[in-house]
Amino acid sequence: MSAQYLDGAEPLFIEGSNTGYLLLHGAGGGTTWDLKEFAHLLHSETGATILLPALKGFGTRPEDLFDVSFTDWMTDAREGFKQLHQNCVNIFVVGHSMGGILTLLLASEQKEVTAITTWAAAISVKNRLLSFLPIINKDPLIKKVIPEKYTSPAPVELKAKGWIGYDWIPTSLGLVILEGLKQVKKSLHKVTCPAFIIQGTADEAVSYKSAKIIYDSIKSSTKKLWYVEGASHPIMNEDLYKGELFSRTIHFFQGLE
C-alpha cells in the first residue's frame, strides 16, 4: 500500500525543460515542505524539470522511521536521479542536511551528475549523544534508560508559516545518520563535478568545520564555499537568508550551463 502523506509533505514533480533538478530534504524531522518554496521558485526562474522525492519514513508519521536504513535513503536518491536521467541532459542536485550527504554520495558514484549544491551538509554533528549510540545500542542496560524518542520541535514561527514535519523522531535514527556520515567521509574524494558548499555560521546541528572539510576534500576543479553569517541549520526557511541562498544557488547552476 502506498504511503499516505501529510498534506504539504508529498513528493513533488514539476515537468519542464531537459534540464533537471533533484532536490533532497533533510532527516531531522522535516519533510519535502522544507524545499517546496525553492522548488517552485527554481522552476519559475529556469523552466527546468524539478523532482523532490520524500525520503522513506518522512512525510507520513514518525513511527514509519523505526525500520528505515541509510540504504533506503540512498535508494530514494538514486531512483530520483534515474527518473530525471530518462529525459534530462543536465542534472543538478541540491541537498539540505542529510539530503546534502545523499547529494555528495550520489555525485561520488554517478558521474552524470552535472553539478551539486549542499546546504548544511554534515561531516560531524554537535549532538554528543550521536557518537555514543553504537555503544549504547550494544548494552541492554544503558539502552533501557535512553528515551526511544528524540524531540525535534520546529520553531514556533516556522509552524506559524505552515511547516509540516515531525515533533519527534526515533532516537535509533541516529545510527542511520552515523552510517551516512561514515559513508560520505570515505567518498568525498570521488566527487569531481562542480560544487557549491554552503553552511550557516550559527548552525546549531552541524559542526562549523563541516563545510570547509567538504570543500577541501572533494576533487572538483570548480568549487565554491560560502559561510552564511548568522544563518542557522534550516537556512532555507529563514526569511533573513533564504532569498540570497536561493538566488546564489540558482546563479551557480546557471553559470555552468
Buried (B, 14 or more C-beta within 10 A) or exposed (E): EEBEBBEBBBBBBBEBBEBBBBBBBBBBBBBBBBBBBBBBBBBEEBEBBBBBBBBBBBBBEBEBBEEBEBEEBBEBBBEBBEBBBEEBEBBBBBBBBBBBBBBBBBBBEBEEBBBBBBBBBBBBBEBEEBEEBEEBBEEEEEBEEBEEBBEBEBEEEBEEEEBBBBEBBBBBBBBBBBBBBEBBBEBBEBBBBBBBBBBBEBBEBBBBEBBBBBBEBBEBEEBBBBBBEEBBBBBBBBEEBBEEBBEBBBEBBEEEE
